[in-house]
């Protein structure tokens, strides 16, 4: 898929699914841009700081994928912006996020907004480059990581044992890869 301008998509999705609340009177509450090419581990992100409020989409991840992946990722990040800027709540993928995601998915069939994606990452995940193995003490699953990540929990255990919510009993243990 060739890279297309994000602002027209942002305004269209804002009108269709957010009642123009992210761009009241045509003035966007967030900036929207493509990454500079270095963002290769995630499809998109929403971030806010004292002088910053932006949605950044990964050119390397999304460029080779169908347009639906772009729309899904942009809409996902717009939900984060909506929860933060319009509802003024601090939640990641909490009840407000999930309710809006469900409403958007029910209102259209062109793409599906999800909490997590499984898009292929550029260059693939190189297990040989991993310095750490994350082990789940509950289910025994392991995943390679380049660095240790604090507070990381096993997704499948959290989903099956705690309704999809993070729980300290599902924390992963990191051991040096051999």
GUDOKOL-613709 format. One record per residue: residue in one letter; x, y, z of N, C-alpha, C, O, CB in turn. Coordinates in pm, whole numbers, plus 50000, padded with zeros to 5 digits. Glycine has a CB too. Layout:
<pts>
aXYZXYZXYZXYZXYZ ...
</pts>
This chain:
<pts>
x500854988250000500005000050000500895012350000501775013550086499045000050122 x500695021549907501485033749911501065042250031499915041750076501335041649780 x501995049850080501715058550195500735069450151500945076150050503025064950253 x499675071150228498705081450194498645091850305499005089050419497315075350170 x498185103850272498105114350373497165110150487496085104750463497605127550310 x497595112650609496825108250726495725117950767494685113750818497755105950841 x495945130850747494975140650796493565138850737492595139650813495465154450764 x493415136550605492055134250555491395121850617490195122050645492085132750403 x492165111350639491615099450706491225102550849490165098250896492635087850703 x492065110050918491795113951057490475121651065489615118451148492955122551113 x490305131650979489075139650983487845131350947486785133051006489195151650887 x487995122250849486865113750811486465104550927485285103550960487215105350687 x487455097750988487145088751099486605096551219485735091651291488405080951141 x487105108651240486605116951350485135120351328484335119551422487445129951361 x484765124051207483355127051176482485114651194481425115351255483215132451033 x482945103351140482125091251138481975084551274480915079051304482715081551042 x483025084951357483005076751480483185084551610482995078951718484065066551471 x483535097351601483765104951724482975118051726483215126451812485245107951739 x482055119751633481225131751631482035144551618481645154951672480375132451754 x483135144051549484055155451530484595160951663484985172651670483345166651455 x484605152651766485085157351897486595158351905487115165351992484585148052005 x487325151551816488785152651816489265164451733490435168251740489415139751762 x488365170351655488695182251576487495191751579486875194151475489065178451429 x487175197051698486025206151704486305218751621487405224251625485715210051851 x485315223151547485425234951460486595233551362487185243551320485605247751545 x486925221151325487985218851228489395220251279490345219551201487805228151117 x489575222151410490915223351470491215210751549490575207951650491015236051561 x492195203351502492535190451562493145192151701493985200951723493495182751472 x492725183651794493285183751929494615176251935495355177252033492305177652028 x494915168551830496155160751824496775162451685496085164951587495885145651854 x498095161151679498745160651548498825145951507498895137051591500175167251552 x498815143651378498855130151324499975129851220500025138351131497475125851261 x500855119951232501965119451137502465105151121502205096351203503125128551183 x503205103151010503915090650987505225091151064505785101951084504165088250835 x505705079651107507015078951173508105081851071507865081650950507235065051239 x509285084651122510415087751034511085075150980512135076150915511435096151108 x510525063551004511085051150952511795042651055512155031251027512015054150842 x512005048151175512705040551279511755032751369512195024051445513545049851363 x510475035551363509495028951449509135015451386508305014851296508215037751469 x509765004751434509584991751370509004981051463508794969751418510904986951317 x508734984151588508264973951683506774975051713506214965951775509034975051811 x506114985951670504674987351691504084994651572504795001851501504364994851824 x502774992951550502114998951433501785013651455501745021351359500854991251401 x501555017451579501205031251607501255034151754501335025051837499825034551553 x501215047151786501185051051927500515064551942500515072751850502615051451986 x499955066652059499405079652099500225084152218500395076552314497855078852133 x500715096252212501465101352327501095115752354500745123452265502975100152304 x501195118952483500855132452527501855136852631502205129452723499425133052583 x502305149052616503225155052711502835169452733501785173752685504685153952661 x503665177052805503315191052833503105199452705502185207652700504415197452917 x503915197452605503795205252481503475196352362503675200352247505075212952455 x502985184252388502865174452281501605166152297501265161852408504085165352278 x500905164052188499775154852186499695149952042499245157251953498415161852234 x500125137452019500215132851881499935118051866500065110051959501575135951827 x499535114751744499395100951699500495098851595500615106451499497945097951640 x501285088351615502345085051520502085070951469501925061651548503765086151586 x502055069451337501875056351276503175051851212503905059951155500735056651172 x503455039051223504715033551174504685031051024503915022850975505035020551246 x505525038450953505655036450809506175022350778505595015650693506585047050749 x507265017550845507785004250811506804992850837506774983150762509045001750887 x506004993950943505064983150975503854983450883503434973050833504624984151122 x503274995350862501994996250791502114997150639501174993450568501265008150840 x503245001750587503375003750443503114990950361502414991650260504755008950412 x503654979350402503414967450320502044960850341501714951250272504484957350348 x501264965850435499984959450470498814965750394498964976650339499744960550621 x497664959150390496484964850325495984977350398496344979950513495354954350319 x495174985050328494664997750382493864995650513493845004550598493775004750278 x493234984150527492464981450648493334981950773492874986150879491784967750637 x494594977850762495514978350876495784992750915495854995951033496834971150843 x495935001450816496135015750843494915021550913495055028551014496415023450713 x493725018850860492495024250921492295018951062491925026451152491285020750836 x492535006251082492375000151214493335006451314492945009951426492614985051206 x494595007951275495605013451365495325028151395495405032351511497005011851306 x494995035951293494685050051315493495051451407493515059651499494415057251182 x492455043651383491255044451467491565040251611491055046251706490135035551409 x492385029951628492795025551762493465037151837493125039951952493775013351752 x494405043851771495105054951836494165066851859494335074251955496305059251752 x493195068651770492215079451788491345076751911490925086151979491335081051663 x491055064051939490295060952061491105064952183490555070552278489935045752067 x492405062052182493255066552294493175081752311493025086752422494725062252271 x493275089052199493215103652204491845108252255491765117752334493495109752065 x490785101752211489435105352253489255103252404488715111952473488395097052176 x489705091852454489595089052598490385099552677489925104452780490115074752631 x491565103052629492445112552699491965126952686491805133852787493855111352645 x491735131552564491455145652541489985149452558489685160352606491885149352403 x489065140652520487645144052526487045139652660486395147652728486885137452410 x487255127052697486705122152825487565126252943487105126153057486565107152822 x488825129852915489805133853018489995123053123490005125753243489355146753085 x490135110653075490405099253162491795093953133492325095553023489335088353142 x492375087553232493675081053215493465066053220493495059953327494705085753324 x493255060153104493125045653096493755041052966493725048252866491635041253105 x494325029352967494985024152847493935017352758493465023452662496115014152884 x493575005052789492564997852713491424994052808490974982652812493164985152645 x490985003952883489965001652984488555001552929488365000152808490075012253089 x487565002853016486165001252975485695011752872484945008352781485275001953096 x486125024252885485725034352787486325031452650485655032752547486145048452834 x487595027552650488275023952525487545012352458487225012852339489765020352550 x487275001852535486664989852479485224992352431484794986652331486674978552582 x484505000852503483135004052461483145011552328482335008652240482425012452570 x484055021152313484125028652187484585019452073484075020251962485095040652201 x485545010752101486035001352001484884992351954484724990051834487204992752059 x484104987352046482974978652013481944986151929481404980651833482324973152141 x481674998651964480705006751889481185009351746480405008651652480455020051961 x482465012251731483025014851597482975002151513482605002751396484485019951607 x483324990851571483294978151497481864974551457481654968751350483904966851580 x480894977751542479494974751510478934984151402478024980451328478634975651635 x479494996351394478965006451302479465004951159478885010751068479315020151353 x480524997351138481084996051004481734982350988481974975351086482125007350977 x482014978650862482624965650837483874966550751484384956250705481614956450771 x484374978550728485544980350643486864976250708487814972750639485634994550601 x486914976650841488094972850916487664969451057486554972751099489174984150916 x488534962851130488234959151269489264965551361490474963551345488214943651286 x488794973151458489664978851560489824968251669488844962551717489084992251618 x491074965751707491354955951811492304961951913492974971951887491954942951750 x492354955752030493284960352132494714957252090495604965552108492964953752269 x494924945452034496264941351989496174936251847495154930851805496874930652083 x497254937851775497314932851638498374921951629499144919551722497614944251537 x498394915551515499434905451492500084908051356500354898651281498834891051498 x500334920751324500964924151198502404919251199503064919151303500904939551174 x502894915051083504314911051077505204923351093504914933951038504624903850943 x506274921851170507194932951191508284932551085508674921751040507804932451333 x508784944151045509834944450942511044936250984511544937451095510254958850914 x511504927850893512674919650923512354907651010513204899151032513724927750990 x511124906951059510734895751146511424896551281512394903951297511064882551080 x510954889151374511584888551505512734878651495512524866851466510554884251618 x513924883251519515104874751509515404868651645515994875351730516324882751456 x515024856051669515274849951800516764849451834517124849351951514704835951802 x517624849151732519064848551758519554861451821520554861451893519834845651629 x518864872751794519274885551849518774887451992519174897052059518764896951761 x517914878652039517354879952174518404877252280519144867452272516164870452192 x518464885952378519374884152489518674878152610519324873352703520024897252527 x517334878352609516554873852724515414864752678514924866052566515994885752803 x515024855852765513814847852746512854851452858513214851352976514134832452745 x511624854752820510584857552918509814844552940509274838852845509624869252871 x509784839853063509124827253096507914829753185507964837553280510114817653166 x506824822953151505644823753235505684812253335505684800553294504334823353149 x505724815153464505784804453563504474796353572504474785153622506104810253699 x503354801953523502074795053530501894784953417501594773253441500944805053528 x502074789753292501774780953178503034775653109502954766753024500924788353076 x504194781053145505454776153089505824781652952506834777552895505394761653080 x505024790952898505364796452767506604805352778506904810852884504164804552709 x507314806552667508514815152666508534823152537508054818652433509814806752680 x509104835252544509224844152429510564851052435511014855052543508074854452426 x511224852652319512524859552317512334874752324511394880252266513314855752190 x513244881352395513234895952407514654901152396515614894452435512594900452542 x514784913152342516104919552333516504925852466517684927252496516114930152223 x515484929552546515764935652676514704931252775513624926652738515804951152665 x515034932652904514054929453008513014940653014513324952452993514744927553147 x511774936853042510684946453050510024944853187509534934153220509654944452934 x510024955553265509424954953398507914954053388507294960553305509824967153481 x507314945853475505874944953487505164937853373503944939053359505324958453497 x505884930453293505284923353180504634910453230505234902853306506354920153071 x503404908153186502654896353229502274887853109502204892752997501394900453308 x502044875253133501654865753028500224869052982499274868653060501734850953081 x500104872152853498804875952799497784864752812496664867052855498944880052653 x498164852452775497184841552777496734838552920495554835552942497764828952713 x497644839053017497244836653156496344847853208495364845153278498484835253246 x496674860253176495824871453218494434870153157493434872853224496454885053177 x494354866053030493054864652967492254853153025491064854553052493224862652817 x492904841753046492154830153093491844830653243490824825453287492914817553062 x492714836753321492544836453467491974849353526491394849153635493854833553532 x492144860653455491754873553514490954882353419490984894553430492984880953559 x490234876053326489354883453237490054893353146489464903253105488354890653316 x491314890753114492054899553025492764911053093493414919053027491144904952923 x492644911953225493294922853298494644918253351494834906553386492404927753414 x495574927553355496904924953409496784920753554495974926253629497824937453394 x497594910853595497584906353735499004902353773499694895953694496584894353755 x499434905953893500814902853934501134887953939502304884253932501084908854068 x500134879553951500394865253955500834859853818501284848453808499154857754003 x500694867953714501044863753578502334870253528502634869753409499904866953483 x503094876253619504334882953579505314873253516505474861953563504974889853699 x505974877553410506964869353343508314870753412508654881353465507074873253196 x509054860053411510414859953467511414860053351511254852453256510644847453560 x512414868553359513404869653253514664862153290515214863953399513724884253223 x515134853753198516384846453216517254849253093516734851152983516144831053236 x518544849353114519464851853003519344840852898519324828952931520914852953054 x519264844952772519194835152663520554828852644521584835352662518714841552531 x520564816252607521864809552592522354809852448523424804652419521774795252639 
</pts>
